[in-house]
Amino acid sequence: MPTRIDHLPPPADLAPAWSAIAATLATRGPRWATSAFARGPLWHHDDGGGNWADLVHGADGRAVLLGHDHEYSDTYFREAAEYFGEDETDLLADADDWWAALAAGHLEAIRTDGMWLGFLYAFDGTNWWRADYEADDGFTSLALPFLDRSRTVAAVVDDLTQHCQAESHPVPADLETRARRLVAVCPELTDDVAGYVFDGLTPDLDPAAAVTAARAFRQV
């Protein structure tokens, strides 16, 4: 039977941090915005290096969180097992049908696009679950920045610091305070708060894009 996971917050609790990451990236332009966004029931995050995680929302508070770490996911699901010549880990073993229904697009992409899945966790409205297996599925190694608010703040500070330095622009002394404010208000980010957080960093940042990106996480 599936194994209960006790260390993950409910999907709704991920919205502030996930949307703050998306808002930060969106200010830097469309290319960066593809690394974190909400489009309808789908929330996406990737690190730009081939590692990713998606959250797909369903009815009655259900959701699936699925993704892959191309270096550390040792679960080989479906076509991946044959491709890599490894024993298969069935990420849907003993699962209710709605797990596969919510993950249908991703399961199809395994067959059509060679998009491997390392983990698939399901939230039933109360608890998180995954199939029972021993292999390292790569979830922990992803170190997803939105699972912990302090980690989220650090990720925002790091991204904006790198951007300022790349543009030969001074890093403001209050950058961490700005980042904490961003996480505190997202996904209900306003123009005023976005202006406070992003204005004056570098001229190319777009605070309005941050507002749009953050508010997309309210639509589930």
C-alpha positions in Angstrom: 0.0 0.0 0.0 1.1 3.6 -0.5 3.4 5.3 2.1 2.2 8.4 3.9 4.6 11.4 3.7 4.5 13.6 6.8 7.2 16.2 5.9 5.4 18.1 3.1 3.0 21.0 3.7 -0.4 21.1 2.0 -0.4 22.4 -1.6 -2.1 25.7 -0.5 0.7 26.4 1.9 3.2 26.3 -1.0 1.6 29.2 -2.8 3.3 32.1 -1.0 6.8 30.8 -1.5 6.3 29.3 -5.0 4.7 32.5 -6.2 7.5 34.6 -4.7 10.1 32.6 -6.7 8.0 33.0 -9.8 7.6 36.7 -9.3 11.3 37.2 -8.8 12.1 35.3 -12.0 9.4 37.1 -14.0 10.9 40.5 -13.3 14.0 39.4 -15.4 12.0 38.7 -18.5 10.2 35.9 -20.4 13.1 33.5 -20.6 13.6 33.5 -16.9 9.8 33.3 -16.2 9.6 29.9 -17.8 11.5 28.4 -14.8 8.6 29.1 -12.3 5.0 29.8 -13.1 1.4 28.9 -12.6 -0.9 28.1 -15.5 -4.3 27.1 -14.4 -4.0 24.0 -12.2 -0.3 23.5 -13.1 2.5 25.0 -11.0 6.0 24.6 -12.5 9.5 25.0 -11.2 12.9 24.0 -12.7 16.5 24.9 -12.0 17.5 25.5 -15.6 19.7 22.4 -15.5 17.2 19.7 -16.3 15.8 19.2 -12.8 12.2 20.1 -12.2 9.0 19.7 -10.2 5.3 20.3 -11.1 2.3 20.5 -8.9 -1.0 19.6 -10.5 -4.2 20.6 -8.7 -7.4 18.6 -8.9 -10.9 18.6 -7.4 -11.7 18.3 -3.7 -8.3 19.6 -2.6 -6.4 16.8 -4.4 -3.1 17.3 -6.1 0.0 15.5 -7.3 3.6 16.7 -7.0 5.9 15.1 -9.5 9.3 15.7 -11.0 12.8 14.4 -11.7 16.4 15.0 -10.7 18.5 13.8 -13.6 21.5 13.1 -11.4 19.9 11.6 -8.3 16.6 10.1 -9.2 17.2 6.3 -9.0 13.7 5.3 -9.7 13.1 4.2 -13.3 9.5 4.4 -14.2 7.8 2.9 -17.2 9.9 3.6 -20.4 12.8 4.8 -18.4 13.5 1.3 -17.0 13.9 -0.1 -20.5 15.8 2.9 -21.8 18.4 2.8 -19.0 18.4 -1.0 -18.6 17.3 -0.8 -14.9 14.6 -2.4 -12.8 11.4 -0.4 -12.8 10.1 1.4 -9.8 6.3 1.7 -10.2 5.4 5.2 -9.0 1.7 4.3 -9.2 1.8 1.0 -7.4 -1.4 0.4 -5.4 -2.5 4.0 -6.2 -6.0 5.3 -6.5 -7.0 6.0 -10.1 -7.0 9.8 -9.6 -3.3 9.8 -9.1 -2.8 8.8 -12.8 -5.7 11.0 -13.9 -4.1 14.2 -12.5 -0.7 13.2 -13.8 -2.0 12.2 -17.2 -0.2 14.8 -19.2 3.1 13.9 -17.6 2.6 10.2 -18.1 1.9 10.8 -21.8 5.1 12.8 -22.0 7.1 9.9 -20.8 6.0 8.0 -24.0 6.0 10.9 -26.4 8.9 13.1 -25.2 11.1 10.9 -23.2 10.4 13.0 -20.1 11.4 10.9 -17.1 9.6 10.9 -13.8 11.6 10.3 -10.6 8.8 10.8 -8.1 5.1 11.2 -7.9 3.5 12.2 -4.6 -0.3 12.5 -4.2 -2.2 14.7 -1.8 -5.7 13.4 -1.0 -7.0 16.6 0.6 -5.5 15.7 4.0 -2.3 13.8 3.6 0.5 13.2 1.1 1.3 9.7 -0.2 3.7 8.0 -2.5 4.2 4.4 -3.7 6.1 2.1 -1.4 9.7 1.8 -2.7 13.3 1.9 -1.4 15.1 3.7 -4.2 16.2 7.3 -3.9 13.6 9.2 -6.0 15.6 12.4 -6.2 13.1 14.6 -4.3 15.3 15.5 -1.4 18.3 16.3 -3.7 16.2 18.9 -5.6 16.2 21.0 -2.5 13.1 22.8 -3.7 13.3 26.4 -2.5 9.6 26.8 -1.8 9.3 24.0 0.8 10.8 26.3 3.5 10.2 30.0 3.9 13.8 30.8 5.0 15.0 28.8 1.9 12.7 30.9 -0.3 14.0 34.2 1.1 17.5 33.0 0.5 16.7 32.0 -3.1 15.2 35.4 -3.8 18.2 37.2 -2.3 20.6 35.0 -4.2 18.9 35.5 -7.5 18.6 39.3 -7.2 22.2 39.5 -5.9 23.5 37.7 -8.8 21.5 39.8 -11.2 22.7 43.1 -9.6 26.3 41.9 -9.8 25.9 40.8 -13.4 24.6 44.3 -14.2 27.4 46.0 -12.2 24.8 47.5 -10.0 25.2 47.8 -6.2 23.3 45.2 -4.0 21.1 47.1 -1.6 21.8 46.5 2.1 18.1 45.9 2.7 17.7 43.2 0.1 16.8 40.4 2.6 14.2 42.7 4.2 12.7 43.2 0.7 12.7 39.5 0.0 10.9 38.7 3.3 8.3 41.2 2.5 7.8 39.6 -0.9 7.3 36.2 0.5 5.0 37.5 3.2 2.5 39.1 0.7 2.6 36.6 -2.2 0.6 35.5 -4.0 -1.4 38.7 -3.2 1.4 40.8 -4.5 0.5 44.4 -5.2 2.0 47.1 -7.5 3.1 49.0 -4.4 4.9 46.1 -2.8 6.5 45.0 -6.1 7.8 48.5 -6.5 9.3 48.4 -3.0 10.9 45.0 -3.6 12.2 45.5 -7.2 12.4 49.1 -8.1 15.9 50.6 -7.9 17.7 47.3 -8.2 18.5 47.4 -12.0 16.6 49.4 -14.6 15.7 46.3 -16.6 13.6 44.6 -13.9 9.8 44.6 -14.5 7.8 44.8 -11.2 4.5 44.6 -13.1 5.5 41.2 -14.5 6.2 40.1 -10.9 2.7 41.0 -9.9 1.1 39.1 -12.8 3.3 36.0 -12.1 2.5 36.0 -8.4 -1.2 36.5 -8.8 -1.5 33.5 -11.2 -1.0 31.3 -8.1 -4.4 32.5 -6.7 -6.5 30.9 -9.4 -6.7 27.3 -8.2 
